[in-house]
Amino acid sequence: MSIEKNYAIAAIVLGGIESVIGVIVLIASFVLTGEANLKLFLTPYWAGLTILISGILGLVSGYKKNRNCMIAFMVLNVFCFIVEIVSVVMLGFFSIQNSILFNIQGDYTIYHYTNNLTFAQRESRKLLLKERDRLNNADKDQLFRTNKQGGGVAIFTKYDIIAYEVSVSPLYKEVEQIWCSIVLHKTKILVGCIYRPPNRTDLINNAINELIKTAKKAVMNGKYSNVIIV
């Protein structure tokens, strides 16, 4: 068996393995994006894509027995290795940055409610059931809410977390809203709950959009580390 044929078989086998791994990584990345509410760039998406491309190139070079394709296949494998290293470092960095927020989200839950079906229309049934559990234990939590007909909007936080009510803007009084700041060490998270009427007017829609922009600007200006709006 010639050396070229051995290389071709090796390229086909390795290319097939890399293609399968690349597809698995891509599928896992999209699943993480949907299930864990992660941004796509925070998943191994790029590593999976480069591995898949490298695998396809390996299959083509092995099947065609093309020397140039074989060289490109080997070069791309080196590139894939570098991309994977960079991806791991970046994922580790973002994991550290987001772990604080994740831990906070594990310690408090944000809920807004009304006495009609509006909440059920906006949120999933699973979240609604969680809200009922939270309302049953509301005496153990801090409560921030607006005094509106139907219960208004509300934010519950764990009693042992530093949290206080804040105002995002003196404008947009027509929007039913409640805001609080949650503090953990040097991290300040702005949390907002905005009521969105089912049949809201363009005026209310515009006011809500401007209010959200104002909240995000507070993060960009460094006043808060992040913002969560429901």
Secondary structure, DSSP 8 states (H G I E B T S, - for coil): --HHHHHHHHHHHHHHHHHHHHHHHHHHHHHHHHHS---GGGTTHHHHHHHHHHHHHHHHHHHHT-HHHHHHHHHHHHHHHHHHHHHHHHHHHHHHHHHHHHHHHHH-------SSTHHHHHS-HHHHHHHHHHHHTGGGEEEEE---TT---EEEEETTSEEEEE-S-S--TTS-EEEEEEEETTEEEEEEEE---TT--HHHHHHHHHHHHHHHHHHHTTS-SEEEE-
